[in-house]
């Protein structure tokens, strides 16, 4: 088969790009199509593939800040010439699936989520946007929603990264979706040396991007109230606001963005990962469990599919400080088995993903 792989933009390596790399590993001769491509940021993931950009990547700043051209992306996707490709696989949480599909092709969309800034989290994104961002959302959100709904018509089969996202696909696009959980580098996070002693002592860990909707403030407030040390590994738009919220009080250590080796070490050394936000899937809790570390998570979203209550972690029911505090105290009253955490995380290995996704393709 001639295979085309589509992704919204390839400008950094996050969960969606790692999924695309896993799919590309199944099709080493596939061509890649995207709105913007920065190979120096992609850690060599697609060096062996021919990567094609739409006209977005040739516009001023389009290759470095493609999000600025969101209103043009439906047109850019339709401009792609995909004649001659038997199988088209789009990796989607931005506008790229709305292609002109050749009659003889099959189009499978691996959907990380329908665009959150258009649908379920529109108000959250609007509140945190700049003045220019608010204006752009007011002007273009309606148009982009209509284009997004229309783009689903080109898809023969949706594959969701979680049952949580499959429900969102059904509600928004009125389509059923198969569920194939994304791959996590289980071998890396389960292996490696014991945690490096950085003088941290006993601590809880918050890892990932620091943005308001991920609710790092809950992790901070709960640990400050209980007198527990919290290590915050990551950066993002809300880091300054979070530090201001702490105001020099409490026992909170900010590491900034860390290397994968350092993150693995922090996972291994933590009492537990605190995961207070709602994620479509959430790779961080699986990485922590692969390292043998249990998770205290908000009972919503993908965490319900990746954390086994009472075995590899526990949940809290309300996004409130007292609810998380109660869950931490429940966690501390029990013993936890690192091997149970690792065994659960192995369900999300690259081999498991390849097997499940290949079964969908064959069907």
N, C-alpha and C positions, 0 to 999 in steps of 0.2 A: 504494500500500500504506500501511496504518497501521503504523508502526514504533515499537517500544519498545526503548530501550537500557538495559541494566542494568549497574551497577558497584557494587562492595562499599561503598565510601565515597568521597566527594569532599571531602576535608579538606586536601589539599595537592597540588601538581603534581609528579608523578614520571613514570616511564616508562609505567605503566599508564594514568594519566590522559591522557597525550599520545596514546596509542593510541585511547582512547575519543573524544578530540576529533577525531582523524582520521576515525574512523567516523562521528561526528556530522556532519562536513563532507560526507559522502556522503548524509546524510539530514537536511537542514536543518529539516524539519518533525517530526522524531522527538521523542517524549517520553522523558525520562530518569527512571529509577527507581534509588534508592540508599538505603542505610541512614542516611547522614548527609551533610549538605551545608553547606559553609561558603563561600559565594560570594566573600567577601573574600579567600580564600586561593587562588582558582582562576584568577586572571589573566584573567577575562572569558571563559574558554573556552566556557562553557555559558550565557552570558547570553541568547542568542537562543532557547534551548530551555526548555520547561516542565520543571522538575525537581521530582520527587515523592519525598518521604522516607517510609520505613517508620516504624513507631512507635518504632524505636530512637532516631531523631533527636529525639524529643520526651521521652525519658527524661532524668533528671538526668545531666549531662555526656555524654549520648549523642551530641550533635552535635559535641563537641570530642574526645571519647575513646571512639569507638564500639567499639574493640577490647575494652573492658571488658564488653561485652554479647555476646561471641561465642556463648555457649551459647543465646542467644535468637534468633540470626540465622536459623537454619533455619525457625523459626516465623514470623519476620517476613517472610521471602521467600515463604512459602506464603500469607501474608495479602494479597499484592499482587493486585489485580484487573486482570488483563490481557485480559479479554474485549474483543473488537473489534480486537485487534492481529493483523495478518497475519504479521508478521515480528518475532521477538524476538531481539535480539543481546545476549548477556551478555559482559561483560569481567571475567574471573574469575581471581583468585588468593586470594580470600577468599570466604566463603559467601554467594553470591547466586544461583547458577544453579538452586537447588532450588525452583523456582516450581511453581505449579499451572498447567501449560501448557494453554491452550484447545485443544480438539480440532482446530480448523481452522488453528492457527498452526504456523509452523516456528520452531524454536529453534536458533540457531547460537551456540555458545560459543567465543569467542576466549579461549583459556586461556594466561595468562602462565606459570602453573605450577599443578599441584595444590598445595594449601596445604603449604608446606615445614615449618611448625611442627607439622603433623600427620603428615607422611610422612617424606620422605628426611632432613630435618634436625631431626627432633623432639628427638634427644638433645642436639644443639648448642644449640638454643633453650632446652632445659630447664636445661642447665648455666649459661647466662648469665642466666637469669631471676631475679627477686627471690624472696624466700620466698613472697610471696603468689602470684606467677606460677607457681612450682613447684607450689603447692597446687592452683591452678586447673587446671594441665595434668594433674595426677594425677587430679583429679575428673572432668574433662570430655573429655579427649582421646579416650577410647574412644567416647563418645557422638557426638562431632563427626566421628570417622572413619566411623562407621556412617551418619550423616546425609549426609556428603560422598559416600560410595559410592551412597547412594540418590538423591542429587540428580542424578547423571549420567543417570538414567533419563529426565529431562525433556528431554535434549539430543538433537536430531536429527543434528547434525554438530558435531564438535570441530574447531577450527582452532588449531594450536599456533604459538607465536612462534619456535620453532626445532625442528630434528630432535631435539635433546636433550630438549626438553619433550614432543615427540610420543612418544618412547620411554617417558617417565614416565607419560603418559596411558594408553598401551597396557598398561603393567605394573600400574597402580593401578586404572584404570576398565575395563580389557579392551576398549578402543575404539581404532579407528584414527583418525588425525587428519591433516588437510591442514596443510601448513606454509606460513605467510605471515609473513615476517619483519616486525617492527614498523618504523615509519618513524623516521628520524632527520632532523633539520633540516640537511640537507646544504648547502643554499645559505648558511645562516648560518655554519656552521663552516668552510666552504671559502672564504668571502669575508672581508671586513673588512680592516682595516689590518694591517701587519706587527706582530709582537709588541712590546708596550710594554717598554722597557728599564727594569726595576725593580732593576737592579744584582744580578741573580741569577747572572749568568755562565752557565756550562754546568751543566745540571741534568737529572736524570730526574724524572718526574712520577708521583705517585699521585693519582688524582682519584676522588672519590665518597665515599659514606658510610663512616665509620670504625667498622666492627664486626668482631668477631673472625673471623667466618666468611669475611670478605672478605680476610683475611690481610694487612693492611697491615704487620704485624710482619715479614713476609718481605722486603718492599720496603725497610724500614728496616734490617734486619740485613744484607742484601746490600750496600746502599750504604755502610753503616758499615764493613763488612769490606773493600770495595774502595776506600774513600776517595773515594766519589763524592757529589756534592751531590744531595739529594732534596728536592723540594717536595711537600708534602702538602696538597692542596686539598680540604677537606671537613671535616665534623664528624660526631659520632655518639657512641654510648654508650661506645665504647672509647678515646676520644681521651685521657682522663686516664691510662689504663693504658699507652697507647702512649708518651706523654711521659715517664712514670715509667720505662718500659723503657729509653728513650734516656739518661735521667739526665744531660742536659747534654753528652753526648759526641756525636761525629759532626757531620756538616754537614747538618742536617735543618731545613727551614724550614716552619713551619705557617702557612697562610694563613687557616684557617677556611673557612666556606662563602663562596663568591665569586659574583659576578654572572655571567650568561652571557657578557657581553663580556670580563670578566676571565678566565673559564675558557677562552674561545677564544684569548686572548692567551697563556695558560700552555701550552695545547696547541701553539700555533705555535712557541713558544720552546724547547720541551723537546727533548732529544736523542731520547727515546723515552718512551712511556707504559709504566709497569710495572703489570701486571694479574695479580696473583698468586692471586686467588680463583677460585671456580667460580660462574658466573652462568648463569641459565636462557637468556638471550640476551646481555645486556651491551651497553648502548648506548654506554658510555664509550669502548670501543676503536674503535667506528665514528666517533664524534665526533672522536677524535684523528686517525684516518686521513683524515677529511674535511678536517682542518686541515693535512694533508700530513705528519703525524708517525707514524712506525712504532711497533709495539707489541711488547713482550716479555711473553708471556702464559703462564700455566699451561695445559698441553695437556689441557684438559677443558672440558666445557660448551659454551656458545654461542660462545666465542672460536674454537673449531675451525671454525665456520661463517662467521666474519667476518674473520679474519686469514689471509692467504695466506702460508704458510711460505716463507721465503727471498725473498719479493717485497715484502710489506708488514709483515713482522715475523718473529720467531722464537719458539719455544716451549721451555719446560723441563718435564721429565717428572715431577718429584717436588716436592712442596710442602716443600722443604728449602732452607736458605740456600745451601748449596754448589751445588745444582742451578740456582738462579736466578743465582748469581754466574757460573757457567759460561755461561749463556745471555747475560748482559750482555757478557761478554768476547767471545763469538761475534758478538754484535751489533756491537760496536765494531771488529771486524776486517773488517767489510764496509761497502760503500757502499749507500745506500738512496735510492730515487727518490721524492720527494714526490708527483710526478704519478701514480705507480703506486698510492700510498696513496689519493689522492683518487679515482682511477678505480674502485678497489675499493669505496670508501665510497659511491659514487654508486648502487650496486646497492640501497641501503637508503633511498633518497629517498622523500619523500611521494608523488611520482608513481608510483614503483614499487610502493609499498604499495597505493595506490588501485587500480591496475591489477590487481594480484594478488588483492586482497580482492574486488573487483568480479567477477572471473572466478569465484571460488568461489561468490559469491551467485548469479550467473547459472546456474551448473551446478546 
